[in-house]
Amino acid sequence: MEIINIQAQNPDKEKIARAIEVLKHGGIILYPTDTIYGLAVDINNESAIKKLYSLKKRPFNKPISICISDVDEISKFAYITPGIQKSVFKLLPGPFTIILEKKSSISSLLTAGTEKIGIRIPDINLCRDLCLEFPITSTSANISGLIPKESIEGIIHQLGDKIDLILNAGMVKNNQPSTVIDFTVKPPKILRQGAGKYQIY
């Protein structure tokens, strides 16, 4: 297990490059978001995805969201209409997970066999830099069903030493998960109220 101290909003490019190399080789990374710490693997590596489920002791019938670098990339991975796009572009980057109909490039392991995928674009430069080459997973750094810890020490205590690389940006300031909004239904439905505030009309 390797630990690198890093600034979330002004990350060192060499440190990001190191993290991307770990991801390319099927590793699991702990990284800060605009809500809580998350766990990343390359979404194109099904072996790494399975390893992530095992680490979190997460049932395969519970989906895992993805993190992408820019709102313009959403249409590469999910179907989005102009109307939904207008709403989503107001929310992202930000503390939201948006649920959309997935495209075939998304592994069914991530979607628990459904046709829906959760997408995150945190309002932190580190996150967007980390997934410039390929999307990564966006799932809380905790054992499934347990409360996520605020500190690196607490996360390690809960998850053990199976994380390959830790990007340590210090304590999280807002220990709430993202707000999850399902845009596959009309009107959109809040599935989980978290850090982001969203008014449905």
N, C-alpha and C positions, 0 to 999 in steps of 0.2 A: 504494500500500500504506500503510495507516494502522496505527499501533501505539498501543494504549491500555494503560497500566499499571493493574492491577486486583487486588483481593484475592479469592482463590478462595472463601473461606468467608464473607466479608462484602462481596460485590460492590456497587459503587455502582449505584443503580437507573438513573441517567441513562446510565451506560456500558452497562448491559445493554440499555436501550431503543435506544441507538445501534446495538448489535450486531444486535438484532432487525430494525431497519430495513434494515440491510445484507442480512440473510438474505431479507427480503421482496422485495428487489430482485434476487434471484438471485445474491448474492455468496457468496464462500467465506470462512469464518472459522476462524482457529486458536484453540483454546481449551484450557485445562487440565482434566484429569479427575483421578480419584483414582489413576490409574496413569500414563499418559503423555499427551502433548499429542495432541489429536484435531482433525480437520477437519470443519467443519459446513457443510451447506447445508440448505435447507428440503426435506424429503422429498417435498413435494407439487409441487415444481418439477423436472420431468424434464430441462429444459435445464441447470439448475444441477447436477443429478446427473451428467449427461454431462460437464460441465466439470470436476467433481471427479474422475471417472475419468481424464480426460485429464491433469489436474495430477499425479495419482499414477502415471500410466502403468500403470494397473491394467487387466488384461483384464476384459471384461464378463462372463466366466464365473466371476469371483470376486465373491461377494456383499459387500455393505456393510451393517453393522448400523445400527440406529437408537437414538437416545437419547430417552427420555421423562421426564416430570417426577415421576411418582408410580406406585407399584405398582398402584393402583386403576385406572390407565389401560391396563394391559396388555391387558385384554379388548377394548379398542377396536380393537386392531391385530392381535391373535393369539388363537387358541383356547387356552383354558387350563381344565383340569379342577380341581375342588376339591382333589384330592390333590396335583397338581402345584403348584397355587397355594400350598398350605401350605409346600411346600419352597422355592418361589421367594421367598415373603415373608420367609423367614429369611435369604436371600442378599442381597436388594436393599433399600435402596441399598447398593452395595458393588462390589468389583472383579471383577464377573462379567458375562459375556454369556450370556444364556439363549436357546436356540434353541427356537422353537415353530412350529406351523403358522400361516401368515399368513392374514389376512383380505383380502378383495378390494380394500380401500382402499390396500394397499401396492403400490407400483409394482414390476413384474417386473424393472425395471432394478436394483433394490436386492437382489433375491433370485437373480440370475443365472438367471432363468426357473424356479426351483424354487418349491415351496409352503412354504418355510421362511423365517423371518426371525429375525435376531439382535436382541435387545433389551438395552439398557444403561440403568441408572439409577445413575450414579456418586454416591459419597457426598461430594459437594461442592455447596454451595449454588449456586455460579455455574452449574453444568450444569443444575440443575433450573430455575433462573430463566430460563435461555436458551431452554428449550423449553416454557415455560408456554403460549404461544399455539399452537404447532404443534411436532411432533417434528422433530428434526434428525438428521443422519447422525452416526454414531460410528465413525470409522475413523482409524487411526493416521496421524500427520503425517509421512509418508515416501514416497519413491518405492517402488512395489511391489517387494518382495523385498530391499530394503535395511534396515539396522537403524535404527530411529527414534533421533533425536538428543535429548539431554537439555536442550539450551539453545535459546532462540529463535534465536540466531545460527546454530547448527548446522542448525536446521530450515530457515531462510531459505537458507542455503548449499546445502542439498540440493534444496529445492523451487523456489527462485527467487523472483521478485517477483509471482507470479500470485495470491497470497493477498490478498484485499481488505481484511481487518481482522484484526489480531493482538491477542488479549487476553493480555497478558503478565503472568503471575503468578509469574515467576521460574523457576529451575531445578526440574525435577521431582525429587521425593525418591525415588521408586520407579520406576526406568525399566524396568518390566516391563509387558507388556500384560495385559489382563484374562484370567481363566480362562474358557474357553468350554465350556458344558455343553449337550448336546443332550437336551432333554426330550421329543423326539418319539419316542424309543425307550425300551424297558423292559429293564433298568433304565436310568436316564439315563447318558449316556456323556460323559466328558470328552474334548473334541476338541483342546483346547490347555490345558496347565497354565501358568498365569501367576501373577499376584499373589494371587488369591483361593485359599483352601484349602477344599476340599470333599471330604467323605468319602462315597463311594457304597457303600451296603450291599446 
